[in-house]
Amino acid sequence: MLEAALARVKEEVEEKTWKMFERVQVNGESADAVATDLGVTKNTVFLAKHRVLTRLRGLEKEIDDA
């Protein structure tokens, strides 16, 4: 179920947003390293991570309500 939710969110967000989330949350890279590599601020990385996690929680709620 988690894999399906991740795949769905990946389709819904911009590719760069997904990359930031995946590198920080899934791969355990530091926000500083990801920000430097992608040419964005550390805050942008944290916002991307937050957006994806929020959407995953929303999907969880949708599934629970169904």
HTML snippet that shows the backbone in 3Dmol.js (N, CA, C, O; Angstrom):
<script src="https://3Dmol.org/build/3Dmol-min.js"></script>
<div id="view" style="width:600px;height:400px;position:relative"></div>
<script>
const pdb = `
ATOM      1  N   MET A   1       0.829  -1.190   0.000  1.00  0.00           N
ATOM      2  CA  MET A   1       0.000   0.000   0.000  1.00  0.00           C
ATOM      3  C   MET A   1       0.870   1.247   0.000  1.00  0.00           C
ATOM      4  O   MET A   1       0.565   2.227  -0.680  1.00  0.00           O
ATOM      5  N   LEU A   2       1.964   1.205   0.773  1.00  0.00           N
ATOM      6  CA  LEU A   2       2.862   2.356   0.813  1.00  0.00           C
ATOM      7  C   LEU A   2       3.480   2.610  -0.554  1.00  0.00           C
ATOM      8  O   LEU A   2       3.577   3.757  -0.991  1.00  0.00           O
ATOM      9  N   GLU A   3       3.895   1.551  -1.226  1.00  0.00           N
ATOM     10  CA  GLU A   3       4.487   1.701  -2.558  1.00  0.00           C
ATOM     11  C   GLU A   3       3.504   2.335  -3.535  1.00  0.00           C
ATOM     12  O   GLU A   3       3.892   3.171  -4.351  1.00  0.00           O
ATOM     13  N   ALA A   4       2.253   1.949  -3.458  1.00  0.00           N
ATOM     14  CA  ALA A   4       1.235   2.523  -4.340  1.00  0.00           C
ATOM     15  C   ALA A   4       1.025   3.999  -4.032  1.00  0.00           C
ATOM     16  O   ALA A   4       0.882   4.813  -4.944  1.00  0.00           O
ATOM     17  N   ALA A   5       1.006   4.344  -2.750  1.00  0.00           N
ATOM     18  CA  ALA A   5       0.835   5.745  -2.356  1.00  0.00           C
ATOM     19  C   ALA A   5       2.026   6.581  -2.813  1.00  0.00           C
ATOM     20  O   ALA A   5       1.855   7.693  -3.313  1.00  0.00           O
ATOM     21  N   LEU A   6       3.231   6.044  -2.641  1.00  0.00           N
ATOM     22  CA  LEU A   6       4.426   6.770  -3.085  1.00  0.00           C
ATOM     23  C   LEU A   6       4.405   6.979  -4.597  1.00  0.00           C
ATOM     24  O   LEU A   6       4.741   8.060  -5.080  1.00  0.00           O
ATOM     25  N   ALA A   7       4.012   5.954  -5.339  1.00  0.00           N
ATOM     26  CA  ALA A   7       3.946   6.072  -6.798  1.00  0.00           C
ATOM     27  C   ALA A   7       2.931   7.123  -7.214  1.00  0.00           C
ATOM     28  O   ALA A   7       3.166   7.889  -8.149  1.00  0.00           O
ATOM     29  N   ARG A   8       1.811   7.158  -6.523  1.00  0.00           N
ATOM     30  CA  ARG A   8       0.770   8.141  -6.855  1.00  0.00           C
ATOM     31  C   ARG A   8       1.248   9.559  -6.572  1.00  0.00           C
ATOM     32  O   ARG A   8       1.050  10.455  -7.392  1.00  0.00           O
ATOM     33  N   VAL A   9       1.871   9.769  -5.424  1.00  0.00           N
ATOM     34  CA  VAL A   9       2.365  11.104  -5.081  1.00  0.00           C
ATOM     35  C   VAL A   9       3.464  11.519  -6.055  1.00  0.00           C
ATOM     36  O   VAL A   9       3.535  12.680  -6.459  1.00  0.00           O
ATOM     37  N   LYS A  10       4.305  10.587  -6.424  1.00  0.00           N
ATOM     38  CA  LYS A  10       5.384  10.891  -7.372  1.00  0.00           C
ATOM     39  C   LYS A  10       4.814  11.435  -8.677  1.00  0.00           C
ATOM     40  O   LYS A  10       5.394  12.335  -9.284  1.00  0.00           O
ATOM     41  N   GLU A  11       3.685  10.892  -9.104  1.00  0.00           N
ATOM     42  CA  GLU A  11       3.036  11.367 -10.329  1.00  0.00           C
ATOM     43  C   GLU A  11       2.400  12.743 -10.151  1.00  0.00           C
ATOM     44  O   GLU A  11       2.251  13.490 -11.118  1.00  0.00           O
ATOM     45  N   GLU A  12       2.030  13.075  -8.930  1.00  0.00           N
ATOM     46  CA  GLU A  12       1.310  14.328  -8.665  1.00  0.00           C
ATOM     47  C   GLU A  12       2.218  15.532  -8.460  1.00  0.00           C
ATOM     48  O   GLU A  12       1.796  16.665  -8.689  1.00  0.00           O
ATOM     49  N   VAL A  13       3.445  15.311  -8.036  1.00  0.00           N
ATOM     50  CA  VAL A  13       4.329  16.441  -7.737  1.00  0.00           C
ATOM     51  C   VAL A  13       5.350  16.638  -8.842  1.00  0.00           C
ATOM     52  O   VAL A  13       5.568  15.753  -9.670  1.00  0.00           O
ATOM     53  N   GLU A  14       5.967  17.796  -8.845  1.00  0.00           N
ATOM     54  CA  GLU A  14       7.010  18.076  -9.824  1.00  0.00           C
ATOM     55  C   GLU A  14       8.208  17.153  -9.583  1.00  0.00           C
ATOM     56  O   GLU A  14       8.471  16.718  -8.462  1.00  0.00           O
ATOM     57  N   GLU A  15       8.908  16.877 -10.654  1.00  0.00           N
ATOM     58  CA  GLU A  15      10.046  15.961 -10.571  1.00  0.00           C
ATOM     59  C   GLU A  15      11.097  16.438  -9.569  1.00  0.00           C
ATOM     60  O   GLU A  15      11.650  15.634  -8.819  1.00  0.00           O
ATOM     61  N   LYS A  16      11.368  17.727  -9.554  1.00  0.00           N
ATOM     62  CA  LYS A  16      12.382  18.273  -8.637  1.00  0.00           C
ATOM     63  C   LYS A  16      11.931  18.130  -7.182  1.00  0.00           C
ATOM     64  O   LYS A  16      12.739  17.846  -6.298  1.00  0.00           O
ATOM     65  N   THR A  17      10.648  18.326  -6.947  1.00  0.00           N
ATOM     66  CA  THR A  17      10.104  18.154  -5.598  1.00  0.00           C
ATOM     67  C   THR A  17      10.287  16.710  -5.145  1.00  0.00           C
ATOM     68  O   THR A  17      10.704  16.448  -4.017  1.00  0.00           O
ATOM     69  N   TRP A  18       9.969  15.785  -6.036  1.00  0.00           N
ATOM     70  CA  TRP A  18      10.121  14.369  -5.701  1.00  0.00           C
ATOM     71  C   TRP A  18      11.577  14.031  -5.418  1.00  0.00           C
ATOM     72  O   TRP A  18      11.876  13.316  -4.462  1.00  0.00           O
ATOM     73  N   LYS A  19      12.484  14.543  -6.246  1.00  0.00           N
ATOM     74  CA  LYS A  19      13.907  14.257  -6.058  1.00  0.00           C
ATOM     75  C   LYS A  19      14.378  14.730  -4.688  1.00  0.00           C
ATOM     76  O   LYS A  19      15.110  14.021  -3.999  1.00  0.00           O
ATOM     77  N   MET A  20      13.955  15.931  -4.296  1.00  0.00           N
ATOM     78  CA  MET A  20      14.353  16.451  -2.989  1.00  0.00           C
ATOM     79  C   MET A  20      13.828  15.566  -1.876  1.00  0.00           C
ATOM     80  O   MET A  20      14.567  15.217  -0.955  1.00  0.00           O
ATOM     81  N   PHE A  21      12.545  15.197  -1.955  1.00  0.00           N
ATOM     82  CA  PHE A  21      11.948  14.323  -0.947  1.00  0.00           C
ATOM     83  C   PHE A  21      12.681  12.987  -0.882  1.00  0.00           C
ATOM     84  O   PHE A  21      13.072  12.536   0.194  1.00  0.00           O
ATOM     85  N   GLU A  22      12.862  12.365  -2.029  1.00  0.00           N
ATOM     86  CA  GLU A  22      13.468  11.040  -2.080  1.00  0.00           C
ATOM     87  C   GLU A  22      14.893  11.050  -1.516  1.00  0.00           C
ATOM     88  O   GLU A  22      15.276  10.163  -0.753  1.00  0.00           O
ATOM     89  N   ARG A  23      15.653  12.044  -1.896  1.00  0.00           N
ATOM     90  CA  ARG A  23      17.042  12.083  -1.446  1.00  0.00           C
ATOM     91  C   ARG A  23      17.153  12.313   0.051  1.00  0.00           C
ATOM     92  O   ARG A  23      18.017  11.727   0.705  1.00  0.00           O
ATOM     93  N   VAL A  24      16.283  13.167   0.608  1.00  0.00           N
ATOM     94  CA  VAL A  24      16.361  13.471   2.046  1.00  0.00           C
ATOM     95  C   VAL A  24      15.655  12.397   2.875  1.00  0.00           C
ATOM     96  O   VAL A  24      16.238  11.857   3.816  1.00  0.00           O
ATOM     97  N   GLN A  25      14.427  12.094   2.537  1.00  0.00           N
ATOM     98  CA  GLN A  25      13.609  11.206   3.364  1.00  0.00           C
ATOM     99  C   GLN A  25      13.910   9.726   3.135  1.00  0.00           C
ATOM    100  O   GLN A  25      13.972   8.953   4.091  1.00  0.00           O
ATOM    101  N   VAL A  26      14.095   9.334   1.896  1.00  0.00           N
ATOM    102  CA  VAL A  26      14.284   7.917   1.579  1.00  0.00           C
ATOM    103  C   VAL A  26      15.766   7.528   1.654  1.00  0.00           C
ATOM    104  O   VAL A  26      16.128   6.517   2.256  1.00  0.00           O
ATOM    105  N   ASN A  27      16.607   8.350   1.033  1.00  0.00           N
ATOM    106  CA  ASN A  27      18.034   8.018   0.965  1.00  0.00           C
ATOM    107  C   ASN A  27      18.846   8.525   2.151  1.00  0.00           C
ATOM    108  O   ASN A  27      19.997   8.126   2.328  1.00  0.00           O
ATOM    109  N   GLY A  28      18.259   9.400   2.965  1.00  0.00           N
ATOM    110  CA  GLY A  28      18.934   9.881   4.165  1.00  0.00           C
ATOM    111  C   GLY A  28      20.030  10.907   3.930  1.00  0.00           C
ATOM    112  O   GLY A  28      20.888  11.106   4.790  1.00  0.00           O
ATOM    113  N   GLU A  29      20.011  11.560   2.773  1.00  0.00           N
ATOM    114  CA  GLU A  29      21.003  12.599   2.510  1.00  0.00           C
ATOM    115  C   GLU A  29      20.660  13.859   3.307  1.00  0.00           C
ATOM    116  O   GLU A  29      19.508  14.078   3.681  1.00  0.00           O
ATOM    117  N   SER A  30      21.661  14.667   3.555  1.00  0.00           N
ATOM    118  CA  SER A  30      21.410  15.904   4.293  1.00  0.00           C
ATOM    119  C   SER A  30      20.736  16.926   3.387  1.00  0.00           C
ATOM    120  O   SER A  30      20.963  16.953   2.177  1.00  0.00           O
ATOM    121  N   ALA A  31      19.912  17.757   3.990  1.00  0.00           N
ATOM    122  CA  ALA A  31      19.234  18.811   3.239  1.00  0.00           C
ATOM    123  C   ALA A  31      20.251  19.764   2.625  1.00  0.00           C
ATOM    124  O   ALA A  31      20.050  20.261   1.517  1.00  0.00           O
ATOM    125  N   ASP A  32      21.344  20.021   3.345  1.00  0.00           N
ATOM    126  CA  ASP A  32      22.394  20.898   2.818  1.00  0.00           C
ATOM    127  C   ASP A  32      22.978  20.340   1.524  1.00  0.00           C
ATOM    128  O   ASP A  32      23.144  21.075   0.551  1.00  0.00           O
ATOM    129  N   ALA A  33      23.287  19.060   1.505  1.00  0.00           N
ATOM    130  CA  ALA A  33      23.883  18.433   0.322  1.00  0.00           C
ATOM    131  C   ALA A  33      22.912  18.451  -0.857  1.00  0.00           C
ATOM    132  O   ALA A  33      23.299  18.754  -1.985  1.00  0.00           O
ATOM    133  N   VAL A  34      21.666  18.130  -0.589  1.00  0.00           N
ATOM    134  CA  VAL A  34      20.661  18.111  -1.650  1.00  0.00           C
ATOM    135  C   VAL A  34      20.456  19.521  -2.200  1.00  0.00           C
ATOM    136  O   VAL A  34      20.387  19.717  -3.413  1.00  0.00           O
ATOM    137  N   ALA A  35      20.361  20.489  -1.312  1.00  0.00           N
ATOM    138  CA  ALA A  35      20.175  21.876  -1.740  1.00  0.00           C
ATOM    139  C   ALA A  35      21.331  22.336  -2.619  1.00  0.00           C
ATOM    140  O   ALA A  35      21.118  22.962  -3.657  1.00  0.00           O
ATOM    141  N   THR A  36      22.537  22.027  -2.207  1.00  0.00           N
ATOM    142  CA  THR A  36      23.715  22.418  -2.987  1.00  0.00           C
ATOM    143  C   THR A  36      23.700  21.750  -4.357  1.00  0.00           C
ATOM    144  O   THR A  36      23.926  22.408  -5.372  1.00  0.00           O
ATOM    145  N   ASP A  37      23.436  20.457  -4.389  1.00  0.00           N
ATOM    146  CA  ASP A  37      23.417  19.715  -5.652  1.00  0.00           C
ATOM    147  C   ASP A  37      22.359  20.225  -6.625  1.00  0.00           C
ATOM    148  O   ASP A  37      22.593  20.280  -7.833  1.00  0.00           O
ATOM    149  N   LEU A  38      21.204  20.594  -6.100  1.00  0.00           N
ATOM    150  CA  LEU A  38      20.090  20.997  -6.952  1.00  0.00           C
ATOM    151  C   LEU A  38      19.988  22.509  -7.157  1.00  0.00           C
ATOM    152  O   LEU A  38      19.136  22.983  -7.908  1.00  0.00           O
ATOM    153  N   GLY A  39      20.861  23.261  -6.485  1.00  0.00           N
ATOM    154  CA  GLY A  39      20.866  24.711  -6.662  1.00  0.00           C
ATOM    155  C   GLY A  39      19.674  25.416  -6.057  1.00  0.00           C
ATOM    156  O   GLY A  39      19.172  26.394  -6.611  1.00  0.00           O
ATOM    157  N   VAL A  40      19.218  24.915  -4.906  1.00  0.00           N
ATOM    158  CA  VAL A  40      18.094  25.528  -4.192  1.00  0.00           C
ATOM    159  C   VAL A  40      18.515  25.775  -2.748  1.00  0.00           C
ATOM    160  O   VAL A  40      19.598  25.365  -2.331  1.00  0.00           O
ATOM    161  N   THR A  41      17.659  26.443  -1.993  1.00  0.00           N
ATOM    162  CA  THR A  41      17.956  26.673  -0.586  1.00  0.00           C
ATOM    163  C   THR A  41      17.579  25.448   0.236  1.00  0.00           C
ATOM    164  O   THR A  41      16.792  24.607  -0.199  1.00  0.00           O
ATOM    165  N   LYS A  42      18.146  25.364   1.416  1.00  0.00           N
ATOM    166  CA  LYS A  42      17.808  24.270   2.329  1.00  0.00           C
ATOM    167  C   LYS A  42      16.323  24.342   2.687  1.00  0.00           C
ATOM    168  O   LYS A  42      15.669  23.309   2.835  1.00  0.00           O
ATOM    169  N   ASN A  43      15.801  25.532   2.822  1.00  0.00           N
ATOM    170  CA  ASN A  43      14.382  25.696   3.139  1.00  0.00           C
ATOM    171  C   ASN A  43      13.498  25.112   2.031  1.00  0.00           C
ATOM    172  O   ASN A  43      12.459  24.517   2.315  1.00  0.00           O
ATOM    173  N   THR A  44      13.905  25.280   0.788  1.00  0.00           N
ATOM    174  CA  THR A  44      13.161  24.706  -0.336  1.00  0.00           C
ATOM    175  C   THR A  44      13.117  23.188  -0.244  1.00  0.00           C
ATOM    176  O   THR A  44      12.094  22.572  -0.544  1.00  0.00           O
ATOM    177  N   VAL A  45      14.217  22.590   0.166  1.00  0.00           N
ATOM    178  CA  VAL A  45      14.267  21.138   0.341  1.00  0.00           C
ATOM    179  C   VAL A  45      13.298  20.708   1.437  1.00  0.00           C
ATOM    180  O   VAL A  45      12.556  19.742   1.263  1.00  0.00           O
ATOM    181  N   PHE A  46      13.298  21.416   2.560  1.00  0.00           N
ATOM    182  CA  PHE A  46      12.392  21.072   3.649  1.00  0.00           C
ATOM    183  C   PHE A  46      10.930  21.253   3.238  1.00  0.00           C
ATOM    184  O   PHE A  46      10.076  20.455   3.624  1.00  0.00           O
ATOM    185  N   LEU A  47      10.641  22.288   2.467  1.00  0.00           N
ATOM    186  CA  LEU A  47       9.267  22.504   2.001  1.00  0.00           C
ATOM    187  C   LEU A  47       8.820  21.384   1.063  1.00  0.00           C
ATOM    188  O   LEU A  47       7.676  20.934   1.132  1.00  0.00           O
ATOM    189  N   ALA A  48       9.710  20.939   0.196  1.00  0.00           N
ATOM    190  CA  ALA A  48       9.381  19.834  -0.712  1.00  0.00           C
ATOM    191  C   ALA A  48       9.082  18.568   0.086  1.00  0.00           C
ATOM    192  O   ALA A  48       8.105  17.868  -0.179  1.00  0.00           O
ATOM    193  N   LYS A  49       9.928  18.289   1.055  1.00  0.00           N
ATOM    194  CA  LYS A  49       9.722  17.114   1.912  1.00  0.00           C
ATOM    195  C   LYS A  49       8.369  17.214   2.619  1.00  0.00           C
ATOM    196  O   LYS A  49       7.620  16.239   2.684  1.00  0.00           O
ATOM    197  N   HIS A  50       8.068  18.384   3.140  1.00  0.00           N
ATOM    198  CA  HIS A  50       6.804  18.604   3.850  1.00  0.00           C
ATOM    199  C   HIS A  50       5.610  18.400   2.917  1.00  0.00           C
ATOM    200  O   HIS A  50       4.628  17.763   3.298  1.00  0.00           O
ATOM    201  N   ARG A  51       5.688  18.940   1.694  1.00  0.00           N
ATOM    202  CA  ARG A  51       4.588  18.792   0.736  1.00  0.00           C
ATOM    203  C   ARG A  51       4.290  17.322   0.434  1.00  0.00           C
ATOM    204  O   ARG A  51       3.134  16.901   0.418  1.00  0.00           O
ATOM    205  N   VAL A  52       5.345  16.559   0.198  1.00  0.00           N
ATOM    206  CA  VAL A  52       5.153  15.152  -0.147  1.00  0.00           C
ATOM    207  C   VAL A  52       4.589  14.380   1.047  1.00  0.00           C
ATOM    208  O   VAL A  52       3.666  13.580   0.893  1.00  0.00           O
ATOM    209  N   LEU A  53       5.142  14.620   2.232  1.00  0.00           N
ATOM    210  CA  LEU A  53       4.639  13.924   3.425  1.00  0.00           C
ATOM    211  C   LEU A  53       3.187  14.286   3.714  1.00  0.00           C
ATOM    212  O   LEU A  53       2.399  13.431   4.118  1.00  0.00           O
ATOM    213  N   THR A  54       2.834  15.544   3.509  1.00  0.00           N
ATOM    214  CA  THR A  54       1.449  15.983   3.717  1.00  0.00           C
ATOM    215  C   THR A  54       0.514  15.268   2.749  1.00  0.00           C
ATOM    216  O   THR A  54      -0.572  14.834   3.135  1.00  0.00           O
ATOM    217  N   ARG A  55       0.930  15.146   1.505  1.00  0.00           N
ATOM    218  CA  ARG A  55       0.102  14.454   0.511  1.00  0.00           C
ATOM    219  C   ARG A  55      -0.027  12.966   0.840  1.00  0.00           C
ATOM    220  O   ARG A  55      -1.099  12.384   0.674  1.00  0.00           O
ATOM    221  N   LEU A  56       1.057  12.355   1.304  1.00  0.00           N
ATOM    222  CA  LEU A  56       0.987  10.948   1.707  1.00  0.00           C
ATOM    223  C   LEU A  56       0.012  10.757   2.864  1.00  0.00           C
ATOM    224  O   LEU A  56      -0.750   9.790   2.886  1.00  0.00           O
ATOM    225  N   ARG A  57       0.037  11.671   3.816  1.00  0.00           N
ATOM    226  CA  ARG A  57      -0.915  11.587   4.938  1.00  0.00           C
ATOM    227  C   ARG A  57      -2.350  11.740   4.439  1.00  0.00           C
ATOM    228  O   ARG A  57      -3.259  11.075   4.934  1.00  0.00           O
ATOM    229  N   GLY A  58      -2.547  12.617   3.460  1.00  0.00           N
ATOM    230  CA  GLY A  58      -3.874  12.803   2.870  1.00  0.00           C
ATOM    231  C   GLY A  58      -4.363  11.537   2.202  1.00  0.00           C
ATOM    232  O   GLY A  58      -5.532  11.174   2.331  1.00  0.00           O
ATOM    233  N   LEU A  59      -3.476  10.864   1.487  1.00  0.00           N
ATOM    234  CA  LEU A  59      -3.846   9.596   0.857  1.00  0.00           C
ATOM    235  C   LEU A  59      -4.170   8.542   1.899  1.00  0.00           C
ATOM    236  O   LEU A  59      -5.095   7.750   1.720  1.00  0.00           O
ATOM    237  N   GLU A  60      -3.426   8.530   2.968  1.00  0.00           N
ATOM    238  CA  GLU A  60      -3.699   7.575   4.055  1.00  0.00           C
ATOM    239  C   GLU A  60      -5.111   7.800   4.608  1.00  0.00           C
ATOM    240  O   GLU A  60      -5.849   6.847   4.852  1.00  0.00           O
ATOM    241  N   LYS A  61      -5.469   9.054   4.797  1.00  0.00           N
ATOM    242  CA  LYS A  61      -6.796   9.382   5.311  1.00  0.00           C
ATOM    243  C   LYS A  61      -7.875   8.958   4.308  1.00  0.00           C
ATOM    244  O   LYS A  61      -8.912   8.422   4.697  1.00  0.00           O
ATOM    245  N   GLU A  62      -7.626   9.201   3.021  1.00  0.00           N
ATOM    246  CA  GLU A  62      -8.585   8.791   1.997  1.00  0.00           C
ATOM    247  C   GLU A  62      -8.815   7.290   2.017  1.00  0.00           C
ATOM    248  O   GLU A  62      -9.948   6.824   1.894  1.00  0.00           O
ATOM    249  N   ILE A  63      -7.743   6.542   2.172  1.00  0.00           N
ATOM    250  CA  ILE A  63      -7.830   5.079   2.207  1.00  0.00           C
ATOM    251  C   ILE A  63      -8.574   4.615   3.450  1.00  0.00           C
ATOM    252  O   ILE A  63      -9.412   3.716   3.381  1.00  0.00           O
ATOM    253  N   ASP A  64      -8.264   5.234   4.592  1.00  0.00           N
ATOM    254  CA  ASP A  64      -8.923   4.865   5.839  1.00  0.00           C
ATOM    255  C   ASP A  64     -10.421   5.159   5.793  1.00  0.00           C
ATOM    256  O   ASP A  64     -11.223   4.400   6.336  1.00  0.00           O
ATOM    257  N   ASP A  65     -10.797   6.268   5.140  1.00  0.00           N
ATOM    258  CA  ASP A  65     -12.199   6.662   5.059  1.00  0.00           C
ATOM    259  C   ASP A  65     -12.995   5.769   4.090  1.00  0.00           C
ATOM    260  O   ASP A  65     -14.217   5.668   4.188  1.00  0.00           O
ATOM    261  N   ALA A  66     -12.290   5.138   3.172  1.00  0.00           N
ATOM    262  CA  ALA A  66     -12.981   4.334   2.130  1.00  0.00           C
ATOM    263  C   ALA A  66     -13.419   2.982   2.628  1.00  0.00           C
ATOM    264  O   ALA A  66     -14.006   2.207   1.872  1.00  0.00           O
TER     265      ALA A  66
END
`;
const viewer = $3Dmol.createViewer("view");
viewer.addModel(pdb, "pdb");
viewer.setStyle({}, {cartoon: {color: "spectrum"}});
viewer.zoomTo();
viewer.render();
</script>
